[in-house]
Amino acid sequence: MFLASIAMRATGVSLHPFMRQGCPQNINSSMWGIWIDGRDSGGGSSAYGEAYGQKVMPALQMVYDTPFENELKVAVFMKIKEHLGVPWRGYDNPVHYEVGPCHESALPKTRVKEIMSTVSVVNAEYLPFQGESEDGYANAIQKLFAIYSNAISSRPPVGEALNHMGVLIQNLAYLHPLSDANGRSRLLLLQYLLRQQGISCGTMMYNNNKNVYFDTVLDIVGKIHEGISMYNDAFSSGFSVNPWATPEAVDKVTSHCSTYAHPWDDDLVQCWQTMINGGNAGTSPMRSSQCM
């Protein structure tokens, strides 16, 4: 029934209200591939440390338990923020002093123009339009959610709906509203959105963090799509295996790396290493020059 609904949505046919019963509703530790990037799946469920999963699991369960509404409300993001236990960001936006310089020095101008064509939360200097305060963040998120809700209100086909999700996820990254766990907050929200729109039960992406700053929306959507396929493989096995960590995954990883490799990757890695000064690497370009 769920796959049939996806097929209907893909052709633009009206979709019946999404039935959550078709998806897993209870989180367990065997589902770790949802929050451990495929690139790090070789490290198993503890690839980011035991505490990581212990914090994300209940937050993801909360996401699964959150009722769907016609409009995406800030309250959903606030619940994610509270479950992750992080405050609003109280320091300068690292997008200004980390991402901006690497866009300028490492990427072709045409690439930067394409990336930034869908970013609305920062100006040409990569500084935020809204005040960096609790109210400023909440207002900016509310505006992004309202734009997204309006865009998907007509129940567009899957490709178009995913594009709007990509724009939303991209702008949340550039807003960088939390002091920590911004990548996790976006990942959790994405799981909610995919279910809310009846597109998928979830996504298990190869890299779902700071690469977002160097991806176009088309790239972001492609990686979400790829992650949906991997989630479906994991779901079909009852999450007994992580499809990114099996011997058979070599071809999929090779395909991923080939698809998202760029001539400027080495320059980007070098810039990123300089900008972060050995600090918050995350799942970022410096971890793998050939596989963004």
C-alpha positions in Angstrom: 0.0 0.0 0.0 2.8 2.4 0.9 4.8 1.7 -2.3 1.6 2.1 -4.3 1.0 5.5 -2.7 4.5 6.5 -3.7 3.9 5.4 -7.3 0.6 7.5 -7.4 2.4 10.5 -5.9 5.2 10.2 -8.5 2.7 10.5 -11.4 1.0 13.5 -9.9 -2.2 11.6 -9.0 -3.9 12.7 -5.8 -2.6 10.8 -2.8 -4.8 9.5 0.0 -3.8 10.7 3.4 -0.6 8.9 4.4 -1.1 6.0 6.8 1.7 5.8 9.3 0.9 2.1 10.0 2.9 1.2 6.9 6.1 2.3 8.5 8.0 1.2 11.6 6.7 3.1 14.6 9.1 2.0 17.3 12.8 2.9 17.3 15.4 0.3 18.4 19.2 0.1 18.3 19.3 -2.0 15.2 18.1 1.1 13.2 21.3 2.9 13.8 21.9 3.4 10.1 19.4 6.2 10.2 21.6 8.4 12.3 25.1 7.0 11.5 26.1 8.2 8.1 26.7 5.5 5.5 30.3 6.8 5.1 30.9 5.9 8.8 28.9 2.7 8.9 32.1 0.6 9.2 32.3 1.8 12.7 28.9 0.3 13.6 26.3 1.7 15.9 29.0 3.3 18.1 30.8 5.1 15.2 30.0 8.5 16.9 30.2 7.1 20.4 27.6 5.5 22.6 26.2 8.8 23.9 25.3 9.9 20.4 22.8 7.1 19.8 21.4 7.3 23.3 20.5 11.0 22.6 19.2 10.6 19.0 17.1 7.4 19.5 14.5 9.0 21.9 14.5 12.1 19.7 13.7 10.0 16.6 11.0 8.2 18.6 9.5 11.5 19.4 9.5 12.4 15.7 7.7 9.1 14.9 5.1 9.9 17.6 4.5 13.5 16.4 1.0 13.8 14.7 1.0 15.1 11.2 -0.6 18.5 10.4 -1.3 20.1 7.1 1.3 22.9 7.8 4.8 22.4 9.2 4.9 24.2 12.5 7.9 25.6 14.4 6.6 23.4 17.3 8.0 20.4 15.5 11.5 21.9 15.4 11.2 23.0 19.0 10.4 19.5 20.1 13.5 18.2 18.2 15.6 20.9 19.8 14.4 20.0 23.3 14.9 16.3 22.9 18.5 16.9 21.7 19.0 19.1 24.7 20.8 22.0 22.9 20.3 25.8 23.3 20.1 28.3 20.5 23.4 29.3 19.0 25.0 32.2 21.0 28.1 32.7 18.8 28.8 34.1 15.4 27.4 32.0 12.5 30.3 29.7 11.3 28.8 29.9 7.8 30.2 33.4 7.6 33.8 32.6 8.6 34.1 28.9 7.5 31.7 28.3 4.5 31.9 31.7 2.8 35.7 31.8 2.4 35.7 28.2 1.1 33.1 29.1 -1.5 35.2 32.0 -2.5 38.6 30.3 -2.7 37.8 26.7 -3.6 34.6 26.5 -5.7 33.9 27.8 -9.2 31.8 31.0 -9.2 29.1 29.3 -11.2 28.9 26.6 -8.6 28.6 29.1 -5.8 25.9 31.0 -7.7 23.9 27.8 -8.1 24.2 26.8 -4.5 23.3 30.2 -3.1 20.4 30.8 -5.6 18.2 28.8 -3.2 19.6 30.2 0.1 17.4 33.0 1.6 18.6 33.2 5.2 21.9 34.9 4.7 23.1 37.9 2.6 26.0 38.1 0.1 28.5 38.2 3.0 27.0 35.1 4.5 25.5 37.0 7.4 22.0 36.4 8.6 19.1 38.8 7.8 17.4 38.2 11.1 18.8 39.0 14.5 20.7 36.2 16.1 18.5 35.7 19.1 15.9 33.2 20.3 13.2 35.2 18.7 15.2 35.8 15.6 15.9 32.1 15.1 12.3 31.1 15.8 10.9 33.8 13.4 13.3 32.7 10.6 12.4 29.1 11.0 8.7 30.0 11.0 9.2 31.8 7.8 11.0 28.9 6.2 8.3 26.5 7.3 5.5 28.7 6.0 7.2 29.0 2.6 7.7 25.2 2.5 4.1 24.5 3.7 2.7 26.8 1.0 4.9 25.1 -1.7 3.7 21.6 -0.9 0.1 22.5 -0.1 -1.0 21.4 -3.6 0.5 17.9 -3.0 3.0 18.1 -5.9 4.7 15.0 -7.4 7.6 13.4 -5.4 10.4 15.1 -7.3 8.9 18.5 -6.7 8.1 17.8 -3.0 11.7 16.6 -2.4 13.0 19.7 -4.1 11.1 21.9 -1.6 12.5 19.7 1.3 16.0 20.2 -0.1 15.6 23.9 -0.1 14.3 23.8 3.5 17.1 21.6 4.7 19.7 23.8 3.0 18.4 27.0 4.5 18.2 25.5 8.0 21.9 24.6 7.6 22.8 28.2 6.6 20.8 29.5 9.5 22.7 27.2 11.9 20.3 28.1 14.7 21.5 25.7 17.4 24.7 25.7 19.4 25.3 22.1 18.5 23.5 19.1 16.8 22.4 21.2 13.8 23.0 18.3 11.5 21.1 16.0 13.8 18.1 18.4 14.0 17.9 18.5 10.2 18.2 14.7 9.9 15.3 14.3 12.4 13.2 16.9 10.7 13.8 15.2 7.3 12.6 11.8 8.7 9.4 13.6 9.8 8.9 15.3 6.4 9.3 12.2 4.4 6.6 10.4 6.4 4.4 13.5 6.6 4.4 13.7 2.8 3.9 10.0 2.2 7.2 9.7 0.3 9.1 7.3 2.4 9.4 5.7 5.8 12.8 7.3 6.2 16.2 7.8 4.6 19.7 6.5 5.4 22.1 8.9 3.8 25.8 8.4 3.0 26.7 11.9 4.3 24.3 14.2 5.9 26.2 17.0 7.6 28.5 19.8 6.5 28.6 18.7 2.9 25.3 20.4 2.6 27.1 23.8 2.3 28.8 22.7 -0.9 25.9 20.9 -2.4 23.2 22.3 -4.7 19.6 21.5 -4.0 19.8 19.0 -6.8 22.6 17.2 -5.0 20.8 17.3 -1.7 17.7 15.8 -3.2 19.8 13.1 -5.0 21.4 12.1 -1.7 18.0 12.0 0.0 16.7 9.8 -2.8 19.7 7.5 -2.5 19.2 7.3 1.2 15.5 6.3 0.8 16.6 3.4 -1.4 19.1 2.3 1.3 16.4 2.7 4.0 14.1 0.5 2.0 16.8 -2.2 1.8 17.4 -2.0 5.5 13.6 -2.1 6.2 13.2 -5.2 4.0 15.7 -7.0 6.2 14.1 -5.9 9.4 17.1 -3.7 10.0 19.2 -6.8 10.5 21.8 -5.3 8.2 23.0 -1.8 7.3 23.1 -1.8 3.5 26.0 0.7 3.5 28.1 -1.7 5.6 27.7 -4.9 3.6 30.3 -6.2 1.1 27.7 -5.7 -1.6 27.7 -2.0 -0.8 31.0 -1.4 -2.6 29.3 -0.7 -5.9 26.8 1.7 -4.3 29.6 3.6 -2.6 31.6 3.7 -5.8 28.5 5.0 -7.6 27.9 7.6 -4.9 31.4 8.8 -4.9 31.5 9.0 -8.7 28.3 10.9 -8.9 29.3 13.6 -6.3 33.0 13.9 -7.1 34.2 17.3 -8.4 37.5 18.6 -9.8 37.7 21.2 -6.9 37.3 18.6 -4.1 41.0 18.7 -3.1 41.0 22.5 -2.9 37.8 22.4 -0.8 39.4 20.0 1.6 42.5 22.2 2.0 40.3 25.2 2.6 38.1 23.5 5.1 41.1 22.3 7.1 42.3 25.8 7.3 39.0 27.4 8.1 38.1 25.1 11.0 41.6 25.1 12.3 41.4 21.5 13.5 38.1 22.1 15.2 34.6 20.9 14.5 35.2 18.6 11.5 31.9 16.8 11.6 31.1 14.7 8.5 32.7 17.3 6.3 34.8 17.5 3.1 38.0 17.1 5.0 37.1 13.5 5.9 37.1 12.4 2.3 38.4 14.4 -0.6 37.0 12.1 -3.3 33.6 11.4 -1.8 31.4 14.3 -0.7 
